[in-house]
Amino acid sequence: MKKIIQTANAPAPIGPYSQAVLKNGFLYTSGQIALHPETGALETQDIKDETHRVMKNLQAVLAEASMDFEDVIKTSIFVSDMENFAAINEVYASYFASEATAPARETVEVANLPKYVNVEISMIASK
């Protein structure tokens, strides 16, 4: 049976989806963008700040499922401009203990993202 994961510490879904779904010990997060959970404002002025907000939103979803970044096994990163990759990667890496234990990942440049943000990240985690 699947369990819907929902927290007020991450932005509420802006469509017909859940923040995350837990099934058979695996947590599948929806993509997070840089929406501040309390104000609903986008934080897109600086790509590093934007990426931090995305990671903090994901951290809140993971925490609601009693998980953290060490439980993440796969990440998908979607960017609107691959020129931002180095800055996004620097911030992203700071949330994991070491590169040796970092999850599998793909990074894909796309034409557009929700609300025209610069980065969206989703994760799969397991205890």
Number of C-alpha atoms within 10 A of each C-alpha: 5 11 12 14 18 19 17 12 17 25 24 17 14 9 6 5 11 16 23 25 18 18 13 9 10 17 26 23 21 19 22 25 29 28 21 19 18 11 8 12 11 15 18 18 9 11 19 18 16 24 26 19 22 25 23 19 26 27 18 20 26 26 15 17 22 10 17 19 18 16 19 22 18 16 20 16 20 23 22 18 14 15 10 14 18 11 14 21 14 12 17 17 12 12 16 16 11 10 9 7 12 18 18 12 12 10 14 14 16 13 9 14 15 12 10 11 18 25 29 21 22 20 24 21 22 18 13
